[in-house]
């Protein structure tokens, strides 16, 4: 016969397990590894070979300066006082994202954007451009032919354009020249960072890791950062992380929240939003003010004048108000159904939700952006 304490413990365990969401997610989807990140690269370059759609050099003098500097580096000296009128050249910025663990020789996709007033970059070629990181070091070199996803035509003063012609892309247009130092697994420790700060989710991630690899492997530093002891050798560390990221965890239920955009009138609610017992009344009052123009025409040969008379018109309409009762604990679907039943527009919904929050009936955090 089981002891009462054992039965009570089993009952509490079953209740806790039943309270957890049924949908499990991988640790890979819930957290990221500190230090494993992308790094942004940027460079300044020149696009040549344009069909007369380049920068207007009178308004963008830096384009001419860049061309002159490039020619001097190649041993071409222009005569003093020479004025360049370049139509096939455009100054551009080149951006790329350096993935983690990228090694020299690997290629990157780059985006080329016009800096001046070039009409189009279609058909242009990007000259060799160094790509620098935030520390000022060169991590890649970019060069290649641009692919522009837009089209345009002009004739007789009329112009038609589809998409942007001042931005292009080059697949594999940059080559990595320098690798970013990696400190992954330093001191045999790895740091996991949860995508969303939550004490319950952090505790469940620690429990899942310790249950699979052994007690003391993982420990939570706070509601977002989790410390994990990893193997010393790199191959064992890679296999360890592969298994760790595949572990499934039931994340905690998200906090009830309502996001309201006062500029656009959009309202977004998550599934945790509920309502207390409340009654909602809604009615529209519309006032229309207009002016009708009337013409007073005199009789023939009467010697009178034609007079224009303004007749103001004021119309007041009030739609019948509706009162709807919402039971306590209503789910998101019931809340939306109730709002639609009373014919609330997005702007009306903003006022209704604010009133519900002030009345203490809305079980959610209200955030206005």
Secondary structure, DSSP 4 states (H G I P E B T S, - for coil): ---HHHHHHHHHHHHHHHHS-S--EEHHHHEEETT---EEEEEEEEEE--SS-S--TTT-HHHHHHHHHHHHHTT--PPTT-----SS-EEEEEEEEE-TT--TT-EEEEEEEESS--S--TT-EEEEEEEE-TTS-EEEEEEEE-B---EEEEETTEEEEES-SSEEEEEEEEEE-SPPP--TTGGGEEEEEESS--HHHHHHHHHHHHHHH-TTSEEESSSSEEEEE--SSHHHHHHHHHHHHH-EE-PPPPPPEEEE-TTT--EEE-TT-EE-SEEEEE--EEEEEEEEEEEEPPPTTS----EEEEEEEEEEEEPPPEEEEE-TTB-HHHHHHHHHHTT--HHHHHHHHHHHHHHT-EESEEEE-
